[in-house]
Amino acid sequence: DKIEVFDLRGSEDHFSIVVISDKFENLSLVDRHRKIYSIFKDEISKEIHALQIQTYTHKEWRDKK
């Protein structure tokens, strides 16, 4: 699995995250995002103002490239 996190503004409160994992296989986009949001649920209400999420299986990532 691979995770990349980018601080979009340098302010440590707007992030873009790319997650590549076969655990997303057969999950809808909404369910994939729910999984990620559940990890950051406490931070989103306090430290994180914006979180852009991109999720891919390994095959989807290879096909995207």
PQR file of N, CA, C, O and H, with PARSE charges and radii, in Angstrom:
ATOM      1  N   ASP A   1       0.838  -1.183   0.000 -0.4000 1.5000
ATOM      2  CA  ASP A   1       0.000   0.000   0.000 -0.0000 2.0000
ATOM      3  C   ASP A   1       0.878   1.240   0.000  0.5500 1.7000
ATOM      4  O   ASP A   1       2.020   1.214   0.458 -0.5500 1.4000
ATOM      5  N   LYS A   2       0.328   2.315  -0.518 -0.4000 1.5000
ATOM      6  CA  LYS A   2       1.088   3.564  -0.610 -0.0000 2.0000
ATOM      7  C   LYS A   2       0.192   4.736  -0.246  0.5500 1.7000
ATOM      8  O   LYS A   2      -0.968   4.796  -0.654 -0.5500 1.4000
ATOM      9  H   LYS A   2      -0.600   2.336  -0.890  0.4000 1.0000
ATOM     10  N   ILE A   3       0.738   5.661   0.523 -0.4000 1.5000
ATOM     11  CA  ILE A   3       0.014   6.867   0.917 -0.0000 2.0000
ATOM     12  C   ILE A   3       0.922   8.065   0.681  0.5500 1.7000
ATOM     13  O   ILE A   3       2.076   8.075   1.109 -0.5500 1.4000
ATOM     14  H   ILE A   3       1.680   5.613   0.855  0.4000 1.0000
ATOM     15  N   GLU A   4       0.398   9.062   0.003 -0.4000 1.5000
ATOM     16  CA  GLU A   4       1.117  10.317  -0.199 -0.0000 2.0000
ATOM     17  C   GLU A   4       0.248  11.445   0.336  0.5500 1.7000
ATOM     18  O   GLU A   4      -0.945  11.518   0.040 -0.5500 1.4000
ATOM     19  H   GLU A   4      -0.540   9.054  -0.345  0.4000 1.0000
ATOM     20  N   VAL A   5       0.853  12.314   1.118 -0.4000 1.5000
ATOM     21  CA  VAL A   5       0.129  13.444   1.703 -0.0000 2.0000
ATOM     22  C   VAL A   5       0.830  14.727   1.275  0.5500 1.7000
ATOM     23  O   VAL A   5       2.053  14.841   1.351 -0.5500 1.4000
ATOM     24  H   VAL A   5       1.822  12.254   1.357  0.4000 1.0000
ATOM     25  N   PHE A   6       0.030  15.691   0.825 -0.4000 1.5000
ATOM     26  CA  PHE A   6       0.563  16.965   0.378 -0.0000 2.0000
ATOM     27  C   PHE A   6      -0.104  18.087   1.164  0.5500 1.7000
ATOM     28  O   PHE A   6      -1.328  18.129   1.283 -0.5500 1.4000
ATOM     29  H   PHE A   6      -0.964  15.599   0.763  0.4000 1.0000
ATOM     30  N   ASP A   7       0.703  18.990   1.697 -0.4000 1.5000
ATOM     31  CA  ASP A   7       0.205  20.195   2.360 -0.0000 2.0000
ATOM     32  C   ASP A   7      -0.031  21.217   1.259  0.5500 1.7000
ATOM     33  O   ASP A   7       0.926  21.759   0.706 -0.5500 1.4000
ATOM     34  H   ASP A   7       1.698  18.956   1.600  0.4000 1.0000
ATOM     35  N   LEU A   8      -1.279  21.485   0.936 -0.4000 1.5000
ATOM     36  CA  LEU A   8      -1.620  22.291  -0.233 -0.0000 2.0000
ATOM     37  C   LEU A   8      -1.247  23.763  -0.114  0.5500 1.7000
ATOM     38  O   LEU A   8      -0.944  24.406  -1.120 -0.5500 1.4000
ATOM     39  H   LEU A   8      -2.056  21.045   1.386  0.4000 1.0000
ATOM     40  N   ARG A   9      -1.264  24.300   1.089 -0.4000 1.5000
ATOM     41  CA  ARG A   9      -1.002  25.732   1.271 -0.0000 2.0000
ATOM     42  C   ARG A   9       0.216  26.034   2.135  0.5500 1.7000
ATOM     43  O   ARG A   9       0.603  27.193   2.288 -0.5500 1.4000
ATOM     44  H   ARG A   9      -1.510  23.778   1.906  0.4000 1.0000
ATOM     45  N   GLY A  10       0.810  25.004   2.693 -0.4000 1.5000
ATOM     46  CA  GLY A  10       1.913  25.224   3.623 -0.0000 2.0000
ATOM     47  C   GLY A  10       1.438  25.684   4.982  0.5500 1.7000
ATOM     48  O   GLY A  10       2.241  26.090   5.822 -0.5500 1.4000
ATOM     49  H   GLY A  10       0.496  24.063   2.569  0.4000 1.0000
ATOM     50  N   SER A  11       0.137  25.622   5.203 -0.4000 1.5000
ATOM     51  CA  SER A  11      -0.445  26.093   6.464 -0.0000 2.0000
ATOM     52  C   SER A  11      -0.797  24.955   7.413  0.5500 1.7000
ATOM     53  O   SER A  11      -1.311  25.187   8.507 -0.5500 1.4000
ATOM     54  H   SER A  11      -0.515  25.292   4.521  0.4000 1.0000
ATOM     55  N   GLU A  12      -0.517  23.721   6.987 -0.4000 1.5000
ATOM     56  CA  GLU A  12      -0.763  22.519   7.790 -0.0000 2.0000
ATOM     57  C   GLU A  12      -2.225  22.345   8.176  0.5500 1.7000
ATOM     58  O   GLU A  12      -2.528  21.777   9.225 -0.5500 1.4000
ATOM     59  H   GLU A  12      -0.099  23.533   6.098  0.4000 1.0000
ATOM     60  N   ASP A  13      -3.146  22.838   7.323 -0.4000 1.5000
ATOM     61  CA  ASP A  13      -4.566  22.600   7.578 -0.0000 2.0000
ATOM     62  C   ASP A  13      -5.363  22.295   6.309  0.5500 1.7000
ATOM     63  O   ASP A  13      -6.563  22.034   6.385 -0.5500 1.4000
ATOM     64  H   ASP A  13      -2.900  23.300   6.471  0.4000 1.0000
ATOM     65  N   HIS A  14      -4.708  22.324   5.144 -0.4000 1.5000
ATOM     66  CA  HIS A  14      -5.322  21.962   3.860 -0.0000 2.0000
ATOM     67  C   HIS A  14      -4.443  20.884   3.211  0.5500 1.7000
ATOM     68  O   HIS A  14      -3.300  21.138   2.832 -0.5500 1.4000
ATOM     69  H   HIS A  14      -3.732  22.537   5.083  0.4000 1.0000
ATOM     70  N   PHE A  15      -4.999  19.693   3.097 -0.4000 1.5000
ATOM     71  CA  PHE A  15      -4.203  18.573   2.618 -0.0000 2.0000
ATOM     72  C   PHE A  15      -4.853  17.877   1.434  0.5500 1.7000
ATOM     73  O   PHE A  15      -6.072  17.885   1.265 -0.5500 1.4000
ATOM     74  H   PHE A  15      -5.928  19.487   3.406  0.4000 1.0000
ATOM     75  N   SER A  16      -3.997  17.279   0.627 -0.4000 1.5000
ATOM     76  CA  SER A  16      -4.416  16.354  -0.415 -0.0000 2.0000
ATOM     77  C   SER A  16      -3.770  15.021  -0.081  0.5500 1.7000
ATOM     78  O   SER A  16      -2.581  14.966   0.234 -0.5500 1.4000
ATOM     79  H   SER A  16      -3.007  17.273   0.765  0.4000 1.0000
ATOM     80  N   ILE A  17      -4.542  13.955  -0.148 -0.4000 1.5000
ATOM     81  CA  ILE A  17      -4.027  12.638   0.185 -0.0000 2.0000
ATOM     82  C   ILE A  17      -4.349  11.688  -0.962  0.5500 1.7000
ATOM     83  O   ILE A  17      -5.467  11.669  -1.477 -0.5500 1.4000
ATOM     84  H   ILE A  17      -5.507  14.001  -0.404  0.4000 1.0000
ATOM     85  N   VAL A  18      -3.348  10.900  -1.352 -0.4000 1.5000
ATOM     86  CA  VAL A  18      -3.518   9.862  -2.362 -0.0000 2.0000
ATOM     87  C   VAL A  18      -3.236   8.535  -1.670  0.5500 1.7000
ATOM     88  O   VAL A  18      -2.164   8.343  -1.096 -0.5500 1.4000
ATOM     89  H   VAL A  18      -2.440  10.916  -0.933  0.4000 1.0000
ATOM     90  N   VAL A  19      -4.196   7.626  -1.726 -0.4000 1.5000
ATOM     91  CA  VAL A  19      -4.045   6.326  -1.089 -0.0000 2.0000
ATOM     92  C   VAL A  19      -4.214   5.244  -2.150  0.5500 1.7000
ATOM     93  O   VAL A  19      -5.218   5.207  -2.862 -0.5500 1.4000
ATOM     94  H   VAL A  19      -5.067   7.782  -2.192  0.4000 1.0000
ATOM     95  N   ILE A  20      -3.223   4.368  -2.246 -0.4000 1.5000
ATOM     96  CA  ILE A  20      -3.258   3.270  -3.202 -0.0000 2.0000
ATOM     97  C   ILE A  20      -3.258   1.975  -2.402  0.5500 1.7000
ATOM     98  O   ILE A  20      -2.296   1.662  -1.700 -0.5500 1.4000
ATOM     99  H   ILE A  20      -2.407   4.398  -1.669  0.4000 1.0000
ATOM    100  N   SER A  21      -4.349   1.230  -2.520 -0.4000 1.5000
ATOM    101  CA  SER A  21      -4.490   0.002  -1.739 -0.0000 2.0000
ATOM    102  C   SER A  21      -5.511  -0.916  -2.397  0.5500 1.7000
ATOM    103  O   SER A  21      -6.542  -0.463  -2.892 -0.5500 1.4000
ATOM    104  H   SER A  21      -5.130   1.485  -3.090  0.4000 1.0000
ATOM    105  N   ASP A  22      -5.215  -2.191  -2.395 -0.4000 1.5000
ATOM    106  CA  ASP A  22      -6.188  -3.151  -2.917 -0.0000 2.0000
ATOM    107  C   ASP A  22      -7.348  -3.364  -1.946  0.5500 1.7000
ATOM    108  O   ASP A  22      -8.303  -4.067  -2.277 -0.5500 1.4000
ATOM    109  H   ASP A  22      -4.377  -2.559  -1.993  0.4000 1.0000
ATOM    110  N   LYS A  23      -7.282  -2.776  -0.771 -0.4000 1.5000
ATOM    111  CA  LYS A  23      -8.415  -2.820   0.163 -0.0000 2.0000
ATOM    112  C   LYS A  23      -9.605  -2.034  -0.377  0.5500 1.7000
ATOM    113  O   LYS A  23     -10.717  -2.162   0.136 -0.5500 1.4000
ATOM    114  H   LYS A  23      -6.506  -2.205  -0.502  0.4000 1.0000
ATOM    115  N   PHE A  24      -9.380  -1.225  -1.402 -0.4000 1.5000
ATOM    116  CA  PHE A  24     -10.465  -0.467  -2.031 -0.0000 2.0000
ATOM    117  C   PHE A  24     -11.197  -1.270  -3.107  0.5500 1.7000
ATOM    118  O   PHE A  24     -12.213  -0.823  -3.638 -0.5500 1.4000
ATOM    119  H   PHE A  24      -8.477  -1.121  -1.818  0.4000 1.0000
ATOM    120  N   GLU A  25     -10.683  -2.440  -3.421 -0.4000 1.5000
ATOM    121  CA  GLU A  25     -11.311  -3.280  -4.434 -0.0000 2.0000
ATOM    122  C   GLU A  25     -12.784  -3.500  -4.095  0.5500 1.7000
ATOM    123  O   GLU A  25     -13.124  -3.857  -2.967 -0.5500 1.4000
ATOM    124  H   GLU A  25      -9.857  -2.803  -2.989  0.4000 1.0000
ATOM    125  N   ASN A  26     -13.647  -3.284  -5.074 -0.4000 1.5000
ATOM    126  CA  ASN A  26     -15.097  -3.485  -4.950 -0.0000 2.0000
ATOM    127  C   ASN A  26     -15.788  -2.509  -4.004  0.5500 1.7000
ATOM    128  O   ASN A  26     -16.930  -2.744  -3.611 -0.5500 1.4000
ATOM    129  H   ASN A  26     -13.371  -2.994  -5.990  0.4000 1.0000
ATOM    130  N   LEU A  27     -15.125  -1.428  -3.634 -0.4000 1.5000
ATOM    131  CA  LEU A  27     -15.765  -0.392  -2.809 -0.0000 2.0000
ATOM    132  C   LEU A  27     -16.112   0.798  -3.695  0.5500 1.7000
ATOM    133  O   LEU A  27     -15.354   1.149  -4.600 -0.5500 1.4000
ATOM    134  H   LEU A  27     -14.197  -1.236  -3.953  0.4000 1.0000
ATOM    135  N   SER A  28     -17.244   1.406  -3.434 -0.4000 1.5000
ATOM    136  CA  SER A  28     -17.619   2.621  -4.167 -0.0000 2.0000
ATOM    137  C   SER A  28     -16.707   3.766  -3.732  0.5500 1.7000
ATOM    138  O   SER A  28     -16.032   3.682  -2.706 -0.5500 1.4000
ATOM    139  H   SER A  28     -17.859   1.121  -2.699  0.4000 1.0000
ATOM    140  N   LEU A  29     -16.698   4.822  -4.515 -0.4000 1.5000
ATOM    141  CA  LEU A  29     -15.909   5.994  -4.176 -0.0000 2.0000
ATOM    142  C   LEU A  29     -16.322   6.556  -2.817  0.5500 1.7000
ATOM    143  O   LEU A  29     -15.474   6.953  -2.018 -0.5500 1.4000
ATOM    144  H   LEU A  29     -17.247   4.890  -5.349  0.4000 1.0000
ATOM    145  N   VAL A  30     -17.604   6.586  -2.568 -0.4000 1.5000
ATOM    146  CA  VAL A  30     -18.107   7.097  -1.282 -0.0000 2.0000
ATOM    147  C   VAL A  30     -17.600   6.243  -0.127  0.5500 1.7000
ATOM    148  O   VAL A  30     -17.165   6.778   0.893 -0.5500 1.4000
ATOM    149  H   VAL A  30     -18.293   6.263  -3.217  0.4000 1.0000
ATOM    150  N   ASP A  31     -17.650   4.930  -0.273 -0.4000 1.5000
ATOM    151  CA  ASP A  31     -17.166   4.050   0.795 -0.0000 2.0000
ATOM    152  C   ASP A  31     -15.660   4.172   1.000  0.5500 1.7000
ATOM    153  O   ASP A  31     -15.176   4.089   2.129 -0.5500 1.4000
ATOM    154  H   ASP A  31     -18.004   4.495  -1.101  0.4000 1.0000
ATOM    155  N   ARG A  32     -14.934   4.367  -0.072 -0.4000 1.5000
ATOM    156  CA  ARG A  32     -13.489   4.574   0.038 -0.0000 2.0000
ATOM    157  C   ARG A  32     -13.201   5.834   0.846  0.5500 1.7000
ATOM    158  O   ARG A  32     -12.354   5.831   1.739 -0.5500 1.4000
ATOM    159  H   ARG A  32     -15.328   4.434  -0.989  0.4000 1.0000
ATOM    160  N   HIS A  33     -13.912   6.908   0.524 -0.4000 1.5000
ATOM    161  CA  HIS A  33     -13.697   8.179   1.230 -0.0000 2.0000
ATOM    162  C   HIS A  33     -14.137   8.073   2.685  0.5500 1.7000
ATOM    163  O   HIS A  33     -13.508   8.661   3.565 -0.5500 1.4000
ATOM    164  H   HIS A  33     -14.600   6.911  -0.202  0.4000 1.0000
ATOM    165  N   ARG A  34     -15.194   7.343   2.945 -0.4000 1.5000
ATOM    166  CA  ARG A  34     -15.626   7.146   4.338 -0.0000 2.0000
ATOM    167  C   ARG A  34     -14.535   6.480   5.156  0.5500 1.7000
ATOM    168  O   ARG A  34     -14.308   6.843   6.310 -0.5500 1.4000
ATOM    169  H   ARG A  34     -15.706   6.865   2.231  0.4000 1.0000
ATOM    170  N   LYS A  35     -13.860   5.505   4.560 -0.4000 1.5000
ATOM    171  CA  LYS A  35     -12.771   4.825   5.268 -0.0000 2.0000
ATOM    172  C   LYS A  35     -11.673   5.820   5.643  0.5500 1.7000
ATOM    173  O   LYS A  35     -11.171   5.803   6.767 -0.5500 1.4000
ATOM    174  H   LYS A  35     -14.045   5.210   3.623  0.4000 1.0000
ATOM    175  N   ILE A  36     -11.306   6.680   4.703 -0.4000 1.5000
ATOM    176  CA  ILE A  36     -10.251   7.654   4.968 -0.0000 2.0000
ATOM    177  C   ILE A  36     -10.711   8.679   6.000  0.5500 1.7000
ATOM    178  O   ILE A  36      -9.978   8.992   6.938 -0.5500 1.4000
ATOM    179  H   ILE A  36     -11.714   6.694   3.790  0.4000 1.0000
ATOM    180  N   TYR A  37     -11.919   9.199   5.827 -0.4000 1.5000
ATOM    181  CA  TYR A  37     -12.441  10.180   6.795 -0.0000 2.0000
ATOM    182  C   TYR A  37     -12.524   9.596   8.202  0.5500 1.7000
ATOM    183  O   TYR A  37     -12.305  10.313   9.178 -0.5500 1.4000
ATOM    184  H   TYR A  37     -12.515   8.945   5.065  0.4000 1.0000
ATOM    185  N   SER A  38     -12.834   8.313   8.321 -0.4000 1.5000
ATOM    186  CA  SER A  38     -12.938   7.707   9.652 -0.0000 2.0000
ATOM    187  C   SER A  38     -11.587   7.723  10.376  0.5500 1.7000
ATOM    188  O   SER A  38     -11.539   7.789  11.604 -0.5500 1.4000
ATOM    189  H   SER A  38     -13.011   7.731   7.528  0.4000 1.0000
ATOM    190  N   ILE A  39     -10.512   7.663   9.625 -0.4000 1.5000
ATOM    191  CA  ILE A  39      -9.173   7.703  10.221 -0.0000 2.0000
ATOM    192  C   ILE A  39      -8.879   9.091  10.793  0.5500 1.7000
ATOM    193  O   ILE A  39      -8.239   9.216  11.838 -0.5500 1.4000
ATOM    194  H   ILE A  39     -10.551   7.609   8.627  0.4000 1.0000
ATOM    195  N   PHE A  40      -9.347  10.126  10.107 -0.4000 1.5000
ATOM    196  CA  PHE A  40      -9.033  11.515  10.478 -0.0000 2.0000
ATOM    197  C   PHE A  40     -10.200  12.238  11.144  0.5500 1.7000
ATOM    198  O   PHE A  40     -10.192  13.466  11.224 -0.5500 1.4000
ATOM    199  H   PHE A  40      -9.866  10.025   9.258  0.4000 1.0000
ATOM    200  N   LYS A  41     -11.201  11.503  11.623 -0.4000 1.5000
ATOM    201  CA  LYS A  41     -12.425  12.144  12.128 -0.0000 2.0000
ATOM    202  C   LYS A  41     -12.161  13.177  13.228  0.5500 1.7000
ATOM    203  O   LYS A  41     -12.812  14.221  13.254 -0.5500 1.4000
ATOM    204  H   LYS A  41     -11.208  10.505  11.558  0.4000 1.0000
ATOM    205  N   ASP A  42     -11.233  12.910  14.122 -0.4000 1.5000
ATOM    206  CA  ASP A  42     -10.950  13.873  15.200 -0.0000 2.0000
ATOM    207  C   ASP A  42     -10.190  15.090  14.685  0.5500 1.7000
ATOM    208  O   ASP A  42     -10.453  16.213  15.116 -0.5500 1.4000
ATOM    209  H   ASP A  42     -10.703  12.062  14.101  0.4000 1.0000
ATOM    210  N   GLU A  43      -9.257  14.878  13.773 -0.4000 1.5000
ATOM    211  CA  GLU A  43      -8.450  15.974  13.241 -0.0000 2.0000
ATOM    212  C   GLU A  43      -9.258  16.892  12.327  0.5500 1.7000
ATOM    213  O   GLU A  43      -9.015  18.098  12.298 -0.5500 1.4000
ATOM    214  H   GLU A  43      -9.044  13.965  13.423  0.4000 1.0000
ATOM    215  N   ILE A  44     -10.215  16.339  11.580 -0.4000 1.5000
ATOM    216  CA  ILE A  44     -10.980  17.147  10.638 -0.0000 2.0000
ATOM    217  C   ILE A  44     -11.772  18.227  11.361  0.5500 1.7000
ATOM    218  O   ILE A  44     -11.926  19.329  10.834 -0.5500 1.4000
ATOM    219  H   ILE A  44     -10.413  15.359  11.604  0.4000 1.0000
ATOM    220  N   SER A  45     -12.257  17.948  12.506 -0.4000 1.5000
ATOM    221  CA  SER A  45     -13.030  18.959  13.231 -0.0000 2.0000
ATOM    222  C   SER A  45     -12.141  19.965  13.971  0.5500 1.7000
ATOM    223  O   SER A  45     -12.635  20.974  14.472 -0.5500 1.4000
ATOM    224  H   SER A  45     -12.132  17.052  12.934  0.4000 1.0000
ATOM    225  N   LYS A  46     -10.836  19.694  14.040 -0.4000 1.5000
ATOM    226  CA  LYS A  46      -9.952  20.584  14.800 -0.0000 2.0000
ATOM    227  C   LYS A  46      -8.804  21.121  13.961  0.5500 1.7000
ATOM    228  O   LYS A  46      -8.773  22.311  13.647 -0.5500 1.4000
ATOM    229  H   LYS A  46     -10.435  18.874  13.633  0.4000 1.0000
ATOM    230  N   GLU A  47      -7.854  20.256  13.592 -0.4000 1.5000
ATOM    231  CA  GLU A  47      -6.639  20.721  12.926 -0.0000 2.0000
ATOM    232  C   GLU A  47      -6.752  20.823  11.403  0.5500 1.7000
ATOM    233  O   GLU A  47      -6.099  21.667  10.789 -0.5500 1.4000
ATOM    234  H   GLU A  47      -7.880  19.289  13.848  0.4000 1.0000
ATOM    235  N   ILE A  48      -7.567  19.975  10.800 -0.4000 1.5000
ATOM    236  CA  ILE A  48      -7.649  19.927   9.336 -0.0000 2.0000
ATOM    237  C   ILE A  48      -8.882  20.680   8.866  0.5500 1.7000
ATOM    238  O   ILE A  48     -10.005  20.363   9.258 -0.5500 1.4000
ATOM    239  H   ILE A  48      -8.097  19.289  11.299  0.4000 1.0000
ATOM    240  N   HIS A  49      -8.662  21.677   8.025 -0.4000 1.5000
ATOM    241  CA  HIS A  49      -9.777  22.463   7.496 -0.0000 2.0000
ATOM    242  C   HIS A  49     -10.301  21.850   6.196  0.5500 1.7000
ATOM    243  O   HIS A  49     -11.510  21.840   5.963 -0.5500 1.4000
ATOM    244  H   HIS A  49      -7.750  21.934   7.707  0.4000 1.0000
ATOM    245  N   ALA A  50      -9.402  21.336   5.345 -0.4000 1.5000
ATOM    246  CA  ALA A  50      -9.801  20.746   4.064 -0.0000 2.0000
ATOM    247  C   ALA A  50      -8.961  19.513   3.794  0.5500 1.7000
ATOM    248  O   ALA A  50      -7.757  19.494   4.053 -0.5500 1.4000
ATOM    249  H   ALA A  50      -8.420  21.344   5.534  0.4000 1.0000
ATOM    250  N   LEU A  51      -9.617  18.474   3.266 -0.4000 1.5000
ATOM    251  CA  LEU A  51      -8.930  17.231   2.942 -0.0000 2.0000
ATOM    252  C   LEU A  51      -9.430  16.739   1.594  0.5500 1.7000
ATOM    253  O   LEU A  51     -10.578  16.315   1.461 -0.5500 1.4000
ATOM    254  H   LEU A  51     -10.595  18.489   3.057  0.4000 1.0000
ATOM    255  N   GLN A  52      -8.563  16.800   0.606 -0.4000 1.5000
ATOM    256  CA  GLN A  52      -8.876  16.294  -0.723 -0.0000 2.0000
ATOM    257  C   GLN A  52      -8.383  14.849  -0.770  0.5500 1.7000
ATOM    258  O   GLN A  52      -7.230  14.580  -0.434 -0.5500 1.4000
ATOM    259  H   GLN A  52      -7.631  17.144   0.714  0.4000 1.0000
ATOM    260  N   ILE A  53      -9.246  13.915  -1.185 -0.4000 1.5000
ATOM    261  CA  ILE A  53      -8.910  12.497  -1.140 -0.0000 2.0000
ATOM    262  C   ILE A  53      -8.977  11.895  -2.534  0.5500 1.7000
ATOM    263  O   ILE A  53      -9.937  12.102  -3.276 -0.5500 1.4000
ATOM    264  H   ILE A  53     -10.182  14.133  -1.458  0.4000 1.0000
ATOM    265  N   GLN A  54      -7.926  11.140  -2.875 -0.4000 1.5000
ATOM    266  CA  GLN A  54      -7.920  10.334  -4.089 -0.0000 2.0000
ATOM    267  C   GLN A  54      -7.573   8.909  -3.674  0.5500 1.7000
ATOM    268  O   GLN A  54      -6.570   8.682  -2.998 -0.5500 1.4000
ATOM    269  H   GLN A  54      -7.146  10.972  -2.272  0.4000 1.0000
ATOM    270  N   THR A  55      -8.395   7.956  -4.076 -0.4000 1.5000
ATOM    271  CA  THR A  55      -8.169   6.561  -3.700 -0.0000 2.0000
ATOM    272  C   THR A  55      -8.131   5.697  -4.952  0.5500 1.7000
ATOM    273  O   THR A  55      -8.908   5.891  -5.886 -0.5500 1.4000
ATOM    274  H   THR A  55      -9.210   8.140  -4.625  0.4000 1.0000
ATOM    275  N   TYR A  56      -7.212   4.741  -4.950 -0.4000 1.5000
ATOM    276  CA  TYR A  56      -7.035   3.847  -6.093 -0.0000 2.0000
ATOM    277  C   TYR A  56      -6.652   2.452  -5.614  0.5500 1.7000
ATOM    278  O   TYR A  56      -6.007   2.297  -4.577 -0.5500 1.4000
ATOM    279  H   TYR A  56      -6.581   4.583  -4.191  0.4000 1.0000
ATOM    280  N   THR A  57      -7.051   1.449  -6.370 -0.4000 1.5000
ATOM    281  CA  THR A  57      -6.443   0.137  -6.207 -0.0000 2.0000
ATOM    282  C   THR A  57      -5.116   0.196  -6.956  0.5500 1.7000
ATOM    283  O   THR A  57      -4.862   1.146  -7.697 -0.5500 1.4000
ATOM    284  H   THR A  57      -7.575   1.575  -7.213  0.4000 1.0000
ATOM    285  N   HIS A  58      -4.275  -0.806  -6.769 -0.4000 1.5000
ATOM    286  CA  HIS A  58      -2.998  -0.814  -7.485 -0.0000 2.0000
ATOM    287  C   HIS A  58      -3.220  -0.869  -8.993  0.5500 1.7000
ATOM    288  O   HIS A  58      -2.496  -0.218  -9.746 -0.5500 1.4000
ATOM    289  H   HIS A  58      -4.481  -1.578  -6.168  0.4000 1.0000
ATOM    290  N   LYS A  59      -4.199  -1.628  -9.439 -0.4000 1.5000
ATOM    291  CA  LYS A  59      -4.505  -1.715 -10.869 -0.0000 2.0000
ATOM    292  C   LYS A  59      -5.005  -0.373 -11.411  0.5500 1.7000
ATOM    293  O   LYS A  59      -4.585   0.055 -12.486 -0.5500 1.4000
ATOM    294  H   LYS A  59      -4.787  -2.157  -8.827  0.4000 1.0000
ATOM    295  N   GLU A  60      -5.893   0.287 -10.678 -0.4000 1.5000
ATOM    296  CA  GLU A  60      -6.388   1.593 -11.107 -0.0000 2.0000
ATOM    297  C   GLU A  60      -5.241   2.599 -11.212  0.5500 1.7000
ATOM    298  O   GLU A  60      -5.214   3.420 -12.129 -0.5500 1.4000
ATOM    299  H   GLU A  60      -6.235  -0.060  -9.805  0.4000 1.0000
ATOM    300  N   TRP A  61      -4.302   2.534 -10.278 -0.4000 1.5000
ATOM    301  CA  TRP A  61      -3.168   3.448 -10.298 -0.0000 2.0000
ATOM    302  C   TRP A  61      -2.275   3.184 -11.515  0.5500 1.7000
ATOM    303  O   TRP A  61      -1.833   4.120 -12.181 -0.5500 1.4000
ATOM    304  H   TRP A  61      -4.324   1.867  -9.534  0.4000 1.0000
ATOM    305  N   ARG A  62      -2.015   1.906 -11.799 -0.4000 1.5000
ATOM    306  CA  ARG A  62      -1.214   1.564 -12.983 -0.0000 2.0000
ATOM    307  C   ARG A  62      -1.914   2.018 -14.255  0.5500 1.7000
ATOM    308  O   ARG A  62      -1.276   2.562 -15.156 -0.5500 1.4000
ATOM    309  H   ARG A  62      -2.374   1.146 -11.258  0.4000 1.0000
ATOM    310  N   ASP A  63      -3.230   1.797 -14.332 -0.4000 1.5000
ATOM    311  CA  ASP A  63      -3.993   2.200 -15.516 -0.0000 2.0000
ATOM    312  C   ASP A  63      -4.018   3.720 -15.680  0.5500 1.7000
ATOM    313  O   ASP A  63      -4.055   4.225 -16.803 -0.5500 1.4000
ATOM    314  H   ASP A  63      -3.748   1.355 -13.600  0.4000 1.0000
ATOM    315  N   LYS A  64      -3.997   4.444 -14.565 -0.4000 1.5000
ATOM    316  CA  LYS A  64      -4.006   5.913 -14.605 -0.0000 2.0000
ATOM    317  C   LYS A  64      -2.702   6.444 -15.186  0.5500 1.7000
ATOM    318  O   LYS A  64      -2.686   7.444 -15.904 -0.5500 1.4000
ATOM    319  H   LYS A  64      -3.966   4.034 -13.654  0.4000 1.0000
ATOM    320  N   LYS A  65      -1.627   5.768 -14.870 -0.4000 1.5000
ATOM    321  CA  LYS A  65      -0.304   6.185 -15.358 -0.0000 2.0000
ATOM    322  C   LYS A  65      -0.213   5.847 -16.817  0.5500 1.7000
ATOM    323  O   LYS A  65       0.813   6.104 -17.447 -0.5500 1.4000
ATOM    324  H   LYS A  65      -1.640   4.956 -14.287  0.4000 1.0000
TER
END
